[in-house]
């Protein structure tokens, strides 16, 4: 992955984190910074998975890559929310 790809993954990660949080039902008890961090990580890992599957760079919009990234962000948000809920109780 080139430096421009990493930079774009970070910028896209900001959006991915918010979308991932919207996918998870109910109220999440994690902060905005955690949401952004999860989104960035999900964008980077999702891009790597998409490239490994051969769907990272397609003509037009990379819908499959976006779905992978949003799915990973939703899993990350749900995991952090559960971890914080256990710590509170």
QUIZIDA-V304152 format. One record per run of one state. SS is the DSSP state (H for helix, E for strand, C for the rest). FROM is the first residue (numbers start at 0). LEN is the number of residues. If there is no record, write none. Layout:
# QUIZIDA-V304152
ss	from	len
SS	FROM	LEN
SS	FROM	LEN
This chain:
# QUIZIDA-V304152
ss	from	len
C	0	2
H	2	21
C	23	8
H	31	22
C	53	9
H	62	26
C	88	1
